[in-house]
Amino acid sequence: MRASFESKLPPEIVNTMHQVTEELIQSGIMERVLKKGDQAPQFSLPDHKGDMVDSADLLNQGPLVVSFYRGAW
């Protein structure tokens, strides 16, 4: 699937993606990420309309799933 995706991109984009991925690996980020069962810290982030949303308020309503989208490469 990755090869198919990358075959449709310009080589410079693929190279940038690989470089940034390697930089993330070398940064040790995987040792610092939350693991299954870990509790995330409380946070406030803007929603799709720009309104601030607090995780504690959402958790009061039930379980919370958070998705993060990376911006432009």
PQR file of N, CA, C, O and H, with PARSE charges and radii, in Angstrom:
ATOM      1  N   MET A   1       0.832  -1.178   0.000 -0.4000 1.5000
ATOM      2  CA  MET A   1       0.000   0.000   0.000 -0.0000 2.0000
ATOM      3  C   MET A   1       0.890   1.260   0.000  0.5500 1.7000
ATOM      4  O   MET A   1       0.620   2.221  -0.720 -0.5500 1.4000
ATOM      5  N   ARG A   2       1.947   1.236   0.816 -0.4000 1.5000
ATOM      6  CA  ARG A   2       2.841   2.387   0.878 -0.0000 2.0000
ATOM      7  C   ARG A   2       3.503   2.614  -0.471  0.5500 1.7000
ATOM      8  O   ARG A   2       3.569   3.746  -0.952 -0.5500 1.4000
ATOM      9  H   ARG A   2       2.167   0.455   1.401  0.4000 1.0000
ATOM     10  N   ALA A   3       3.995   1.538  -1.085 -0.4000 1.5000
ATOM     11  CA  ALA A   3       4.675   1.667  -2.383 -0.0000 2.0000
ATOM     12  C   ALA A   3       3.725   2.226  -3.432  0.5500 1.7000
ATOM     13  O   ALA A   3       4.116   3.063  -4.245 -0.5500 1.4000
ATOM     14  H   ALA A   3       3.942   0.619  -0.695  0.4000 1.0000
ATOM     15  N   SER A   4       2.481   1.766  -3.415 -0.4000 1.5000
ATOM     16  CA  SER A   4       1.491   2.263  -4.366 -0.0000 2.0000
ATOM     17  C   SER A   4       1.247   3.759  -4.154  0.5500 1.7000
ATOM     18  O   SER A   4       1.182   4.527  -5.114 -0.5500 1.4000
ATOM     19  H   SER A   4       2.164   1.086  -2.755  0.4000 1.0000
ATOM     20  N   PHE A   5       1.115   4.159  -2.909 -0.4000 1.5000
ATOM     21  CA  PHE A   5       0.897   5.565  -2.575 -0.0000 2.0000
ATOM     22  C   PHE A   5       2.089   6.415  -3.028  0.5500 1.7000
ATOM     23  O   PHE A   5       1.923   7.448  -3.677 -0.5500 1.4000
ATOM     24  H   PHE A   5       1.168   3.535  -2.128  0.4000 1.0000
ATOM     25  N   GLU A   6       3.298   5.954  -2.669 -0.4000 1.5000
ATOM     26  CA  GLU A   6       4.493   6.722  -2.995 -0.0000 2.0000
ATOM     27  C   GLU A   6       4.753   6.798  -4.495  0.5500 1.7000
ATOM     28  O   GLU A   6       5.336   7.772  -4.972 -0.5500 1.4000
ATOM     29  H   GLU A   6       3.433   5.115  -2.143  0.4000 1.0000
ATOM     30  N   SER A   7       4.333   5.791  -5.237 -0.4000 1.5000
ATOM     31  CA  SER A   7       4.573   5.789  -6.686 -0.0000 2.0000
ATOM     32  C   SER A   7       3.811   6.902  -7.398  0.5500 1.7000
ATOM     33  O   SER A   7       4.136   7.252  -8.532 -0.5500 1.4000
ATOM     34  H   SER A   7       3.859   5.000  -4.850  0.4000 1.0000
ATOM     35  N   LYS A   8       2.807   7.455  -6.739 -0.4000 1.5000
ATOM     36  CA  LYS A   8       1.988   8.510  -7.328 -0.0000 2.0000
ATOM     37  C   LYS A   8       2.476   9.905  -6.959  0.5500 1.7000
ATOM     38  O   LYS A   8       1.907  10.902  -7.403 -0.5500 1.4000
ATOM     39  H   LYS A   8       2.543   7.172  -5.817  0.4000 1.0000
ATOM     40  N   LEU A   9       3.534   9.979  -6.144 -0.4000 1.5000
ATOM     41  CA  LEU A   9       4.039  11.262  -5.674 -0.0000 2.0000
ATOM     42  C   LEU A   9       5.345  11.614  -6.359  0.5500 1.7000
ATOM     43  O   LEU A   9       6.080  10.731  -6.802 -0.5500 1.4000
ATOM     44  H   LEU A   9       3.996   9.169  -5.783  0.4000 1.0000
ATOM     45  N   PRO A  10       5.637  12.912  -6.445 -0.5600 1.5000
ATOM     46  CA  PRO A  10       6.948  13.323  -6.965  0.2800 2.0000
ATOM     47  C   PRO A  10       8.061  12.812  -6.038  0.5500 1.7000
ATOM     48  O   PRO A  10       7.872  12.760  -4.823 -0.5500 1.4000
ATOM     49  N   PRO A  11       9.208  12.440  -6.595 -0.5600 1.5000
ATOM     50  CA  PRO A  11      10.306  11.905  -5.780  0.2800 2.0000
ATOM     51  C   PRO A  11      10.732  12.821  -4.641  0.5500 1.7000
ATOM     52  O   PRO A  11      11.084  12.337  -3.566 -0.5500 1.4000
ATOM     53  N   GLU A  12      10.708  14.139  -4.854 -0.4000 1.5000
ATOM     54  CA  GLU A  12      11.133  15.047  -3.784 -0.0000 2.0000
ATOM     55  C   GLU A  12      10.180  14.994  -2.585  0.5500 1.7000
ATOM     56  O   GLU A  12      10.609  15.175  -1.445 -0.5500 1.4000
ATOM     57  H   GLU A  12      10.422  14.533  -5.728  0.4000 1.0000
ATOM     58  N   ILE A  13       8.905  14.751  -2.835 -0.4000 1.5000
ATOM     59  CA  ILE A  13       7.933  14.617  -1.741 -0.0000 2.0000
ATOM     60  C   ILE A  13       8.201  13.327  -0.974  0.5500 1.7000
ATOM     61  O   ILE A  13       8.201  13.321   0.257 -0.5500 1.4000
ATOM     62  H   ILE A  13       8.556  14.604  -3.760  0.4000 1.0000
ATOM     63  N   VAL A  14       8.426  12.244  -1.694 -0.4000 1.5000
ATOM     64  CA  VAL A  14       8.716  10.958  -1.055 -0.0000 2.0000
ATOM     65  C   VAL A  14       9.992  11.069  -0.220  0.5500 1.7000
ATOM     66  O   VAL A  14      10.043  10.586   0.911 -0.5500 1.4000
ATOM     67  H   VAL A  14       8.426  12.249  -2.694  0.4000 1.0000
ATOM     68  N   ASN A  15      11.013  11.703  -0.778 -0.4000 1.5000
ATOM     69  CA  ASN A  15      12.265  11.872  -0.041 -0.0000 2.0000
ATOM     70  C   ASN A  15      12.052  12.677   1.233  0.5500 1.7000
ATOM     71  O   ASN A  15      12.603  12.335   2.278 -0.5500 1.4000
ATOM     72  H   ASN A  15      10.971  12.096  -1.697  0.4000 1.0000
ATOM     73  N   THR A  16      11.263  13.738   1.160 -0.4000 1.5000
ATOM     74  CA  THR A  16      10.967  14.554   2.339 -0.0000 2.0000
ATOM     75  C   THR A  16      10.229  13.735   3.386  0.5500 1.7000
ATOM     76  O   THR A  16      10.549  13.807   4.573 -0.5500 1.4000
ATOM     77  H   THR A  16      10.815  14.016   0.310  0.4000 1.0000
ATOM     78  N   MET A  17       9.253  12.964   2.958 -0.4000 1.5000
ATOM     79  CA  MET A  17       8.502  12.124   3.894 -0.0000 2.0000
ATOM     80  C   MET A  17       9.424  11.133   4.589  0.5500 1.7000
ATOM     81  O   MET A  17       9.328  10.943   5.802 -0.5500 1.4000
ATOM     82  H   MET A  17       8.993  12.906   1.994  0.4000 1.0000
ATOM     83  N   HIS A  18      10.314  10.500   3.835 -0.4000 1.5000
ATOM     84  CA  HIS A  18      11.238   9.532   4.426 -0.0000 2.0000
ATOM     85  C   HIS A  18      12.208  10.216   5.386  0.5500 1.7000
ATOM     86  O   HIS A  18      12.515   9.679   6.450 -0.5500 1.4000
ATOM     87  H   HIS A  18      10.392  10.654   2.850  0.4000 1.0000
ATOM     88  N   GLN A  19      12.691  11.401   5.008 -0.4000 1.5000
ATOM     89  CA  GLN A  19      13.626  12.141   5.854 -0.0000 2.0000
ATOM     90  C   GLN A  19      12.971  12.527   7.180  0.5500 1.7000
ATOM     91  O   GLN A  19      13.563  12.348   8.245 -0.5500 1.4000
ATOM     92  H   GLN A  19      12.442  11.837   4.144  0.4000 1.0000
ATOM     93  N   VAL A  20      11.761  13.053   7.113 -0.4000 1.5000
ATOM     94  CA  VAL A  20      11.072  13.479   8.331 -0.0000 2.0000
ATOM     95  C   VAL A  20      10.744  12.270   9.208  0.5500 1.7000
ATOM     96  O   VAL A  20      10.849  12.346  10.432 -0.5500 1.4000
ATOM     97  H   VAL A  20      11.281  13.199   6.248  0.4000 1.0000
ATOM     98  N   THR A  21      10.355  11.174   8.598 -0.4000 1.5000
ATOM     99  CA  THR A  21      10.075   9.960   9.361 -0.0000 2.0000
ATOM    100  C   THR A  21      11.327   9.500  10.092  0.5500 1.7000
ATOM    101  O   THR A  21      11.267   9.156  11.273 -0.5500 1.4000
ATOM    102  H   THR A  21      10.270  11.112   7.603  0.4000 1.0000
ATOM    103  N   GLU A  22      12.447   9.490   9.407 -0.4000 1.5000
ATOM    104  CA  GLU A  22      13.714   9.084  10.035 -0.0000 2.0000
ATOM    105  C   GLU A  22      14.095  10.036  11.161  0.5500 1.7000
ATOM    106  O   GLU A  22      14.587   9.595  12.200 -0.5500 1.4000
ATOM    107  H   GLU A  22      12.496   9.769   8.447  0.4000 1.0000
ATOM    108  N   GLU A  23      13.878  11.331  10.974 -0.4000 1.5000
ATOM    109  CA  GLU A  23      14.174  12.301  12.036 -0.0000 2.0000
ATOM    110  C   GLU A  23      13.320  12.030  13.275  0.5500 1.7000
ATOM    111  O   GLU A  23      13.803  12.123  14.403 -0.5500 1.4000
ATOM    112  H   GLU A  23      13.479  11.690  10.130  0.4000 1.0000
ATOM    113  N   LEU A  24      12.058  11.696  13.057 -0.4000 1.5000
ATOM    114  CA  LEU A  24      11.188  11.370  14.188 -0.0000 2.0000
ATOM    115  C   LEU A  24      11.678  10.124  14.913  0.5500 1.7000
ATOM    116  O   LEU A  24      11.716  10.099  16.143 -0.5500 1.4000
ATOM    117  H   LEU A  24      11.666  11.620  12.140  0.4000 1.0000
ATOM    118  N   ILE A  25      12.052   9.097  14.168 -0.4000 1.5000
ATOM    119  CA  ILE A  25      12.565   7.868  14.777 -0.0000 2.0000
ATOM    120  C   ILE A  25      13.814   8.172  15.592  0.5500 1.7000
ATOM    121  O   ILE A  25      13.942   7.725  16.732 -0.5500 1.4000
ATOM    122  H   ILE A  25      12.021   9.118  13.169  0.4000 1.0000
ATOM    123  N   GLN A  26      14.739   8.934  15.005 -0.4000 1.5000
ATOM    124  CA  GLN A  26      15.999   9.255  15.677 -0.0000 2.0000
ATOM    125  C   GLN A  26      15.794  10.153  16.905  0.5500 1.7000
ATOM    126  O   GLN A  26      16.642  10.182  17.796 -0.5500 1.4000
ATOM    127  H   GLN A  26      14.635   9.297  14.079  0.4000 1.0000
ATOM    128  N   SER A  27      14.684  10.879  16.954 -0.4000 1.5000
ATOM    129  CA  SER A  27      14.429  11.772  18.086 -0.0000 2.0000
ATOM    130  C   SER A  27      14.091  11.013  19.365  0.5500 1.7000
ATOM    131  O   SER A  27      14.124  11.588  20.453 -0.5500 1.4000
ATOM    132  H   SER A  27      13.995  10.856  16.229  0.4000 1.0000
ATOM    133  N   GLY A  28      13.765   9.723  19.243 -0.4000 1.5000
ATOM    134  CA  GLY A  28      13.371   8.942  20.412 -0.0000 2.0000
ATOM    135  C   GLY A  28      11.916   9.118  20.789  0.5500 1.7000
ATOM    136  O   GLY A  28      11.507   8.766  21.896 -0.5500 1.4000
ATOM    137  H   GLY A  28      13.739   9.256  18.359  0.4000 1.0000
ATOM    138  N   ILE A  29      11.139   9.658  19.880 -0.4000 1.5000
ATOM    139  CA  ILE A  29       9.735   9.957  20.172 -0.0000 2.0000
ATOM    140  C   ILE A  29       8.933   8.722  20.601  0.5500 1.7000
ATOM    141  O   ILE A  29       8.012   8.823  21.412 -0.5500 1.4000
ATOM    142  H   ILE A  29      11.471   9.944  18.981  0.4000 1.0000
ATOM    143  N   MET A  30       9.289   7.568  20.054 -0.4000 1.5000
ATOM    144  CA  MET A  30       8.514   6.366  20.365 -0.0000 2.0000
ATOM    145  C   MET A  30       8.652   5.953  21.835  0.5500 1.7000
ATOM    146  O   MET A  30       7.771   5.288  22.379 -0.5500 1.4000
ATOM    147  H   MET A  30      10.037   7.486  19.396  0.4000 1.0000
ATOM    148  N   GLU A  31       9.740   6.342  22.466 -0.4000 1.5000
ATOM    149  CA  GLU A  31       9.907   6.031  23.884 -0.0000 2.0000
ATOM    150  C   GLU A  31       9.082   6.962  24.768  0.5500 1.7000
ATOM    151  O   GLU A  31       8.877   6.682  25.949 -0.5500 1.4000
ATOM    152  H   GLU A  31      10.456   6.882  22.025  0.4000 1.0000
ATOM    153  N   ARG A  32       8.609   8.072  24.194 -0.4000 1.5000
ATOM    154  CA  ARG A  32       7.879   9.071  24.984 -0.0000 2.0000
ATOM    155  C   ARG A  32       6.374   9.071  24.735  0.5500 1.7000
ATOM    156  O   ARG A  32       5.639   9.760  25.442 -0.5500 1.4000
ATOM    157  H   ARG A  32       8.776   8.299  23.234  0.4000 1.0000
ATOM    158  N   VAL A  33       5.903   8.318  23.751 -0.4000 1.5000
ATOM    159  CA  VAL A  33       4.479   8.341  23.438 -0.0000 2.0000
ATOM    160  C   VAL A  33       3.677   7.610  24.505  0.5500 1.7000
ATOM    161  O   VAL A  33       4.194   6.731  25.194 -0.5500 1.4000
ATOM    162  H   VAL A  33       6.500   7.758  23.177  0.4000 1.0000
ATOM    163  N   LEU A  34       2.411   7.985  24.634 -0.4000 1.5000
ATOM    164  CA  LEU A  34       1.526   7.284  25.560 -0.0000 2.0000
ATOM    165  C   LEU A  34       1.301   5.862  25.065  0.5500 1.7000
ATOM    166  O   LEU A  34       1.175   5.617  23.865 -0.5500 1.4000
ATOM    167  H   LEU A  34       1.991   8.699  24.074  0.4000 1.0000
ATOM    168  N   LYS A  35       1.254   4.940  26.000 -0.4000 1.5000
ATOM    169  CA  LYS A  35       1.005   3.538  25.683 -0.0000 2.0000
ATOM    170  C   LYS A  35      -0.437   3.182  26.057  0.5500 1.7000
ATOM    171  O   LYS A  35      -1.105   3.926  26.776 -0.5500 1.4000
ATOM    172  H   LYS A  35       1.356   5.139  26.975  0.4000 1.0000
ATOM    173  N   LYS A  36      -0.895   2.058  25.569 -0.4000 1.5000
ATOM    174  CA  LYS A  36      -2.237   1.590  25.899 -0.0000 2.0000
ATOM    175  C   LYS A  36      -2.400   1.577  27.415  0.5500 1.7000
ATOM    176  O   LYS A  36      -1.569   1.030  28.140 -0.5500 1.4000
ATOM    177  H   LYS A  36      -0.352   1.454  24.986  0.4000 1.0000
ATOM    178  N   GLY A  37      -3.480   2.184  27.876 -0.4000 1.5000
ATOM    179  CA  GLY A  37      -3.761   2.240  29.304 -0.0000 2.0000
ATOM    180  C   GLY A  37      -3.217   3.479  29.996  0.5500 1.7000
ATOM    181  O   GLY A  37      -3.626   3.782  31.117 -0.5500 1.4000
ATOM    182  H   GLY A  37      -4.156   2.628  27.288  0.4000 1.0000
ATOM    183  N   ASP A  38      -2.303   4.204  29.356 -0.4000 1.5000
ATOM    184  CA  ASP A  38      -1.791   5.448  29.942 -0.0000 2.0000
ATOM    185  C   ASP A  38      -2.888   6.505  29.943  0.5500 1.7000
ATOM    186  O   ASP A  38      -3.769   6.500  29.083 -0.5500 1.4000
ATOM    187  H   ASP A  38      -1.971   3.958  28.445  0.4000 1.0000
ATOM    188  N   GLN A  39      -2.828   7.397  30.903 -0.4000 1.5000
ATOM    189  CA  GLN A  39      -3.780   8.499  30.954 -0.0000 2.0000
ATOM    190  C   GLN A  39      -3.160   9.725  30.306  0.5500 1.7000
ATOM    191  O   GLN A  39      -2.056  10.136  30.663 -0.5500 1.4000
ATOM    192  H   GLN A  39      -2.112   7.401  31.602  0.4000 1.0000
ATOM    193  N   ALA A  40      -3.867  10.299  29.365 -0.4000 1.5000
ATOM    194  CA  ALA A  40      -3.382  11.503  28.685 -0.0000 2.0000
ATOM    195  C   ALA A  40      -3.530  12.710  29.612  0.5500 1.7000
ATOM    196  O   ALA A  40      -4.446  12.752  30.434 -0.5500 1.4000
ATOM    197  H   ALA A  40      -4.764   9.965  29.075  0.4000 1.0000
ATOM    198  N   PRO A  41      -2.642  13.679  29.484 -0.5600 1.5000
ATOM    199  CA  PRO A  41      -2.793  14.895  30.281  0.2800 2.0000
ATOM    200  C   PRO A  41      -4.012  15.691  29.809  0.5500 1.7000
ATOM    201  O   PRO A  41      -4.427  15.582  28.655 -0.5500 1.4000
ATOM    202  N   GLN A  42      -4.571  16.479  30.703 -0.4000 1.5000
ATOM    203  CA  GLN A  42      -5.690  17.345  30.331 -0.0000 2.0000
ATOM    204  C   GLN A  42      -5.189  18.384  29.341  0.5500 1.7000
ATOM    205  O   GLN A  42      -4.057  18.858  29.447 -0.5500 1.4000
ATOM    206  H   GLN A  42      -4.234  16.567  31.641  0.4000 1.0000
ATOM    207  N   PHE A  43      -6.035  18.737  28.377 -0.4000 1.5000
ATOM    208  CA  PHE A  43      -5.638  19.710  27.364 -0.0000 2.0000
ATOM    209  C   PHE A  43      -6.846  20.470  26.856  0.5500 1.7000
ATOM    210  O   PHE A  43      -7.986  20.037  27.024 -0.5500 1.4000
ATOM    211  H   PHE A  43      -6.954  18.352  28.291  0.4000 1.0000
ATOM    212  N   SER A  44      -6.584  21.603  26.236 -0.4000 1.5000
ATOM    213  CA  SER A  44      -7.593  22.387  25.521 -0.0000 2.0000
ATOM    214  C   SER A  44      -7.056  22.624  24.123  0.5500 1.7000
ATOM    215  O   SER A  44      -5.900  23.010  23.948 -0.5500 1.4000
ATOM    216  H   SER A  44      -5.658  21.955  26.100  0.4000 1.0000
ATOM    217  N   LEU A  45      -7.899  22.392  23.128 -0.4000 1.5000
ATOM    218  CA  LEU A  45      -7.518  22.573  21.730 -0.0000 2.0000
ATOM    219  C   LEU A  45      -8.680  23.192  20.961  0.5500 1.7000
ATOM    220  O   LEU A  45      -9.835  23.023  21.350 -0.5500 1.4000
ATOM    221  H   LEU A  45      -8.838  22.079  23.270  0.4000 1.0000
ATOM    222  N   PRO A  46      -8.390  23.900  19.884 -0.5600 1.5000
ATOM    223  CA  PRO A  46      -9.492  24.431  19.065  0.2800 2.0000
ATOM    224  C   PRO A  46     -10.141  23.321  18.252  0.5500 1.7000
ATOM    225  O   PRO A  46      -9.473  22.411  17.759 -0.5500 1.4000
ATOM    226  N   ASP A  47     -11.464  23.419  18.126 -0.4000 1.5000
ATOM    227  CA  ASP A  47     -12.180  22.466  17.283 -0.0000 2.0000
ATOM    228  C   ASP A  47     -12.179  22.974  15.836  0.5500 1.7000
ATOM    229  O   ASP A  47     -11.505  23.954  15.518 -0.5500 1.4000
ATOM    230  H   ASP A  47     -12.007  24.158  18.526  0.4000 1.0000
ATOM    231  N   HIS A  48     -12.930  22.310  14.971 -0.4000 1.5000
ATOM    232  CA  HIS A  48     -12.934  22.660  13.553 -0.0000 2.0000
ATOM    233  C   HIS A  48     -13.462  24.068  13.275  0.5500 1.7000
ATOM    234  O   HIS A  48     -13.236  24.615  12.196 -0.5500 1.4000
ATOM    235  H   HIS A  48     -13.478  21.514  15.229  0.4000 1.0000
ATOM    236  N   LYS A  49     -14.170  24.659  14.257 -0.4000 1.5000
ATOM    237  CA  LYS A  49     -14.671  26.024  14.095 -0.0000 2.0000
ATOM    238  C   LYS A  49     -13.782  27.050  14.787  0.5500 1.7000
ATOM    239  O   LYS A  49     -14.046  28.251  14.723 -0.5500 1.4000
ATOM    240  H   LYS A  49     -14.353  24.215  15.134  0.4000 1.0000
ATOM    241  N   GLY A  50     -12.724  26.575  15.449 -0.4000 1.5000
ATOM    242  CA  GLY A  50     -11.837  27.479  16.159 -0.0000 2.0000
ATOM    243  C   GLY A  50     -12.226  27.698  17.616  0.5500 1.7000
ATOM    244  O   GLY A  50     -11.546  28.436  18.329 -0.5500 1.4000
ATOM    245  H   GLY A  50     -12.509  25.599  15.501  0.4000 1.0000
ATOM    246  N   ASP A  51     -13.310  27.069  18.068 -0.4000 1.5000
ATOM    247  CA  ASP A  51     -13.732  27.196  19.466 -0.0000 2.0000
ATOM    248  C   ASP A  51     -12.883  26.266  20.333  0.5500 1.7000
ATOM    249  O   ASP A  51     -12.625  25.121  19.962 -0.5500 1.4000
ATOM    250  H   ASP A  51     -13.863  26.470  17.488  0.4000 1.0000
ATOM    251  N   MET A  52     -12.456  26.766  21.485 -0.4000 1.5000
ATOM    252  CA  MET A  52     -11.647  25.951  22.378 -0.0000 2.0000
ATOM    253  C   MET A  52     -12.506  24.874  23.046  0.5500 1.7000
ATOM    254  O   MET A  52     -13.619  25.136  23.502 -0.5500 1.4000
ATOM    255  H   MET A  52     -12.665  27.696  21.787  0.4000 1.0000
ATOM    256  N   VAL A  53     -11.964  23.673  23.088 -0.4000 1.5000
ATOM    257  CA  VAL A  53     -12.642  22.528  23.697 -0.0000 2.0000
ATOM    258  C   VAL A  53     -11.704  21.944  24.742  0.5500 1.7000
ATOM    259  O   VAL A  53     -10.528  21.713  24.461 -0.5500 1.4000
ATOM    260  H   VAL A  53     -11.060  23.461  22.717  0.4000 1.0000
ATOM    261  N   ASP A  54     -12.214  21.702  25.943 -0.4000 1.5000
ATOM    262  CA  ASP A  54     -11.409  21.172  27.030 -0.0000 2.0000
ATOM    263  C   ASP A  54     -11.655  19.674  27.180  0.5500 1.7000
ATOM    264  O   ASP A  54     -12.800  19.224  27.193 -0.5500 1.4000
ATOM    265  H   ASP A  54     -13.169  21.889  26.171  0.4000 1.0000
ATOM    266  N   SER A  55     -10.575  18.908  27.291 -0.4000 1.5000
ATOM    267  CA  SER A  55     -10.708  17.449  27.386 -0.0000 2.0000
ATOM    268  C   SER A  55     -11.494  17.031  28.627  0.5500 1.7000
ATOM    269  O   SER A  55     -12.241  16.054  28.578 -0.5500 1.4000
ATOM    270  H   SER A  55      -9.644  19.274  27.281  0.4000 1.0000
ATOM    271  N   ALA A  56     -11.342  17.746  29.727 -0.4000 1.5000
ATOM    272  CA  ALA A  56     -12.073  17.387  30.949 -0.0000 2.0000
ATOM    273  C   ALA A  56     -13.572  17.517  30.738  0.5500 1.7000
ATOM    274  O   ALA A  56     -14.340  16.685  31.223 -0.5500 1.4000
ATOM    275  H   ALA A  56     -10.736  18.540  29.768  0.4000 1.0000
ATOM    276  N   ASP A  57     -13.999  18.552  30.020 -0.4000 1.5000
ATOM    277  CA  ASP A  57     -15.428  18.723  29.736 -0.0000 2.0000
ATOM    278  C   ASP A  57     -15.945  17.567  28.887  0.5500 1.7000
ATOM    279  O   ASP A  57     -17.038  17.055  29.125 -0.5500 1.4000
ATOM    280  H   ASP A  57     -13.376  19.228  29.626  0.4000 1.0000
ATOM    281  N   LEU A  58     -15.160  17.163  27.905 -0.4000 1.5000
ATOM    282  CA  LEU A  58     -15.576  16.055  27.047 -0.0000 2.0000
ATOM    283  C   LEU A  58     -15.608  14.738  27.815  0.5500 1.7000
ATOM    284  O   LEU A  58     -16.519  13.932  27.626 -0.5500 1.4000
ATOM    285  H   LEU A  58     -14.272  17.580  27.712  0.4000 1.0000
ATOM    286  N   LEU A  59     -14.623  14.517  28.678 -0.4000 1.5000
ATOM    287  CA  LEU A  59     -14.591  13.276  29.457 -0.0000 2.0000
ATOM    288  C   LEU A  59     -15.771  13.179  30.412  0.5500 1.7000
ATOM    289  O   LEU A  59     -16.204  12.076  30.748 -0.5500 1.4000
ATOM    290  H   LEU A  59     -13.884  15.172  28.832  0.4000 1.0000
ATOM    291  N   ASN A  60     -16.294  14.311  30.851 -0.4000 1.5000
ATOM    292  CA  ASN A  60     -17.482  14.290  31.708 -0.0000 2.0000
ATOM    293  C   ASN A  60     -18.700  13.741  30.973  0.5500 1.7000
ATOM    294  O   ASN A  60     -19.660  13.291  31.598 -0.5500 1.4000
ATOM    295  H   ASN A  60     -15.942  15.207  30.578  0.4000 1.0000
ATOM    296  N   GLN A  61     -18.654  13.783  29.642 -0.4000 1.5000
ATOM    297  CA  GLN A  61     -19.765  13.284  28.826 -0.0000 2.0000
ATOM    298  C   GLN A  61     -19.601  11.811  28.458  0.5500 1.7000
ATOM    299  O   GLN A  61     -20.544  11.196  27.960 -0.5500 1.4000
ATOM    300  H   GLN A  61     -17.873  14.149  29.134  0.4000 1.0000
ATOM    301  N   GLY A  62     -18.415  11.232  28.694 -0.4000 1.5000
ATOM    302  CA  GLY A  62     -18.164   9.835  28.373 -0.0000 2.0000
ATOM    303  C   GLY A  62     -16.764   9.654  27.823  0.5500 1.7000
ATOM    304  O   GLY A  62     -15.952  10.577  27.869 -0.5500 1.4000
ATOM    305  H   GLY A  62     -17.649  11.732  29.098  0.4000 1.0000
ATOM    306  N   PRO A  63     -16.471   8.449  27.293 -0.5600 1.5000
ATOM    307  CA  PRO A  63     -15.134   8.172  26.749  0.2800 2.0000
ATOM    308  C   PRO A  63     -14.768   9.151  25.630  0.5500 1.7000
ATOM    309  O   PRO A  63     -15.632   9.687  24.937 -0.5500 1.4000
ATOM    310  N   LEU A  64     -13.476   9.361  25.479 -0.4000 1.5000
ATOM    311  CA  LEU A  64     -12.985  10.358  24.537 -0.0000 2.0000
ATOM    312  C   LEU A  64     -11.985   9.728  23.574  0.5500 1.7000
ATOM    313  O   LEU A  64     -11.062   9.033  23.997 -0.5500 1.4000
ATOM    314  H   LEU A  64     -12.773   8.925  26.042  0.4000 1.0000
ATOM    315  N   VAL A  65     -12.168   9.969  22.300 -0.4000 1.5000
ATOM    316  CA  VAL A  65     -11.220   9.564  21.268 -0.0000 2.0000
ATOM    317  C   VAL A  65     -10.700  10.832  20.615  0.5500 1.7000
ATOM    318  O   VAL A  65     -11.483  11.692  20.212 -0.5500 1.4000
ATOM    319  H   VAL A  65     -12.919  10.534  21.957  0.4000 1.0000
ATOM    320  N   VAL A  66      -9.376  10.952  20.510 -0.4000 1.5000
ATOM    321  CA  VAL A  66      -8.762  12.143  19.937 -0.0000 2.0000
ATOM    322  C   VAL A  66      -7.978  11.734  18.699  0.5500 1.7000
ATOM    323  O   VAL A  66      -7.186  10.793  18.744 -0.5500 1.4000
ATOM    324  H   VAL A  66      -8.740  10.254  20.838  0.4000 1.0000
ATOM    325  N   SER A  67      -8.197  12.440  17.596 -0.4000 1.5000
ATOM    326  CA  SER A  67      -7.439  12.205  16.363 -0.0000 2.0000
ATOM    327  C   SER A  67      -6.640  13.457  16.049  0.5500 1.7000
ATOM    328  O   SER A  67      -7.145  14.574  16.154 -0.5500 1.4000
ATOM    329  H   SER A  67      -8.840  13.205  17.559  0.4000 1.0000
ATOM    330  N   PHE A  68      -5.390  13.259  15.663 -0.4000 1.5000
ATOM    331  CA  PHE A  68      -4.526  14.361  15.281 -0.0000 2.0000
ATOM    332  C   PHE A  68      -4.207  14.234  13.798  0.5500 1.7000
ATOM    333  O   PHE A  68      -3.880  13.147  13.322 -0.5500 1.4000
ATOM    334  H   PHE A  68      -4.979  12.352  15.578  0.4000 1.0000
ATOM    335  N   TYR A  69      -4.298  15.316  13.084 -0.4000 1.5000
ATOM    336  CA  TYR A  69      -3.998  15.335  11.663 -0.0000 2.0000
ATOM    337  C   TYR A  69      -2.769  16.196  11.434  0.5500 1.7000
ATOM    338  O   TYR A  69      -2.706  17.345  11.870 -0.5500 1.4000
ATOM    339  H   TYR A  69      -4.564  16.199  13.470  0.4000 1.0000
ATOM    340  N   ARG A  70      -1.814  15.634  10.756 -0.4000 1.5000
ATOM    341  CA  ARG A  70      -0.618  16.395  10.443 -0.0000 2.0000
ATOM    342  C   ARG A  70      -0.949  17.378   9.333  0.5500 1.7000
ATOM    343  O   ARG A  70      -1.708  17.056   8.420 -0.5500 1.4000
ATOM    344  H   ARG A  70      -1.865  14.700  10.402  0.4000 1.0000
ATOM    345  N   GLY A  71      -0.393  18.553   9.407 -0.4000 1.5000
ATOM    346  CA  GLY A  71      -0.602  19.560   8.371 -0.0000 2.0000
ATOM    347  C   GLY A  71       0.222  19.254   7.150  0.5500 1.7000
ATOM    348  O   GLY A  71       0.569  18.100   6.899 -0.5500 1.4000
ATOM    349  H   GLY A  71       0.224  18.814  10.149  0.4000 1.0000
ATOM    350  N   ALA A  72       0.531  20.258   6.405 -0.4000 1.5000
ATOM    351  CA  ALA A  72       1.294  20.098   5.168 -0.0000 2.0000
ATOM    352  C   ALA A  72       2.695  19.595   5.474  0.5500 1.7000
ATOM    353  O   ALA A  72       3.275  19.939   6.504 -0.5500 1.4000
ATOM    354  H   ALA A  72       0.250  21.196   6.609  0.4000 1.0000
ATOM    355  N   TRP A  73       3.226  18.796   4.597 -0.4000 1.5000
ATOM    356  CA  TRP A  73       4.601  18.306   4.751 -0.0000 2.0000
ATOM    357  C   TRP A  73       5.520  19.457   4.506  0.5500 1.7000
ATOM    358  O   TRP A  73       6.739  19.300   4.578 -0.5500 1.4000
ATOM    359  H   TRP A  73       2.755  18.516   3.760  0.4000 1.0000
TER
END
